[in-house]
Amino acid sequence: MDRLPRLAVSVCLVLAAIAGSFLLARGTRKPFSSNAPDYRTLGPADAKVTIVEFSDFECPACRVAEAPMRALLKLYDGKVRLVFKHFPLEHSHRWARTGAIAAECAGRQGKFWEYHHELYDHQEEWPSEKSEERLVAYAGKLKLNSAAWLACRKDPAVSASVSADYKDGENAWVGSTPTFFINGKRFVGAMQLAERGTPFVEKELKK
């Protein structure tokens, strides 16, 4: 792991610990929805294990978590369901909501996961003043209907959908990204997902 992702993961874990201490003092978390449109889910709806991921496309630690998540899904193919929830940290990631809306509109054309991968695989280039140019290029690469995709991005309902996910994250006391809930149990960051996620999934599948 290069220095920047390692630093990003460390920062996220520290923030999560601080947030956790604060949240414990507040009491029980509010209920939150684990639902998402079908295009933002992977795996069978009746899977014994459901992973809800709150993520931010501009977050370096989220990009780092992609590898262990993909490995976990491959290992338990057909046994685990992944639900992706938008959690753009706009106070620190200026382009995060823009990326979320772009991916959401790709999803409405059946290409959410392909666009999701483009955003993470090219995270070093699109969050910038040239973001529009890059986001349009990814849409073209995936052969999206350009007019429909551009119109979708201006639809207030799409932004509201991203905001609804963010509210769910607040209700679940998500303090940093990425945060995963595996059958309701919280795992923060790539390290926890890689080291503790797989054993927990194994345990849940044996129940």
N, C-alpha and C positions, 0 to 999 in steps of 0.2 A: 504493500500500500504506500503510495507516495505521501509526501509530507502534508500537502493541503487536505486531502480527504481524511488523513489520520487526525489532524488538528480539528477539522469540522466535526468529526465523530466525538472527539473529546469534549468540545464545547457543548455539543448537544446533550451529552450525558450529564455534564455539570448543570446545565440549565434544567434538565429533567429532574435532577435530584433536588434542586432548589424549588422547582414548581411542585414536586411531590410533597415536600415538607409543608409548603404553604397550603396545599390542598387538603392535606390530612387535618390541618387545623380548622378547616372550614366544615368538615363533616362529610356526609355521603355524597358521592357524585350523582348528578341528575341522570335520568334515563336518556339514552341516545339511540338513534336509529342505525341499524347495521344494513339498511337497505340502500340500493343504488340501482340505476338503470341496468338492464341486462348487459349492455355493451361495456359496462365498467366492472363486470364480474368474470371470473374464470372458474371452471370446475362445476360439478353438478350441484344443483340447488338443494338436493337432499344430502349433501356431504356431511359426514359425522363431525368434521372440523371446518369451522369458518374462520378465516383470517380477515379482519377489517384493518385496512391500512390507511392512515391519515398521512398525506404526503404533499410536498411542495416541489414543483418542477425546477425551481431555481436553487433548491437546497443541495449543496455538495454531499451532505451526509445521506440524503435520500438516494442520490445516484450511487453511492457506495453500497447501499443496502440492496440495490437491484440484483447483484450477483448472488448473495445468499437466498434472496426470495425466489429467483428463477431456479436455483438449485433445489430448494425445498419443494417447489411446485412440480418439478420434474421427478423428484424422488417419490412423491406421493400423488402422482398423476391419477386423476379419477377418484381420489379419496379426500381431497381438500378443496374448499371453495375460497377464492380470494375476492374481496370486495374493496374496490378503490374509492377513497373519499378525498376530495380536494381540501387542502388546508394551507392556502397561500399565506405566508407570513409577510404581509405587505409592509410592515414597519421596517423590515430589514431587506426584503427582496422585492425591489421595485417592479419587476416584470413577472412576478409569480402568478398574479391573477390573469394577466394577459395570456400566459402559457396555458393556464387551466382552462380558460374559455376556448382557446384554439383547440385544445385536445377534446374538450367537451363537444365542440361542433364537428370534429372529425369522427367522434363516437356516434353522432347522429347520422353519419353515413357509413357506419359499420367499421370504422378504422381507428377506434380509440386506442387500442393497444399498440398498433403500428405507430401512431403519432406519439404516444407515450414513450415508446422506445427512441424515436427521433429526438425528442426533447432531452431525454437523459443522455443519450449517446453523444449529443452535440451541445451539452450544457455549457461548454467553454465558449460558444460562439453566439448563441441567440439572445441571451439577456444583455442587451445593449441598445444603443440608439438605433441600431440596424435590425432590431427585433422583428419589425414588420416584414422586412425583406426576407429574413430567414424563415419566419413562420409560413409565409406564402410559398417559399421554395419547398418546405417540407410537405405542404398540402399538394403541391404539384407533383412531387416525387411519388406520393401515394395515390396520385390520380383521383383526387377528390373533385367533386363538382365545385369549381371555384366560386361561381356566383352564389350558390346555396351556402357554401361555407362562410363566405364573407358576410352574407345577410344574417346568418345564424349568429355570428360574433357580435352583431349589433342588437340582437334580441335581448331585451331586459330580463326575460324569463331565464335565459342561460346564465346570466350573472347572478340571478336570484338562486339558481340551483347550486352554484358554487358557494354562495353565502350560506345556504341551508346546510351544506356539508360542513362548512366552517363552524356553524352554530352547534352542530352535533359534536364536533371536536371539542368545543368549549364545554359543552355539557359533560363530556367524558374526561374533562380536565387534561386535554392534550396540551402539554407545555412546550413541546419541541417536536421537530420532525426529523426522521419518520417515527411515528408511533404505531405499533401494531397491537391489536387485540385478538388473541387466539382463543376462541371459545370464551371470550370475555376477560382473559388474563392479559395484562399489559406487558409489552416488551418494547423497549425504546432503543432505536438505533440498530445498525448493522451487526454490532458485536453481540448484543443480547439476542438478536434474531438468529444469528449463526450458532452461538454457543448454547443457548437455552431453548430456542424455538423448536428445533428438531426433536430433542428428548421430550418436550411437552406435547408435541403432536403425536409422537409414539404412544405416550401415556394415554392421551385422549382417545386414540384409535383402538386401544385395548379395552376400553371401558365397555 
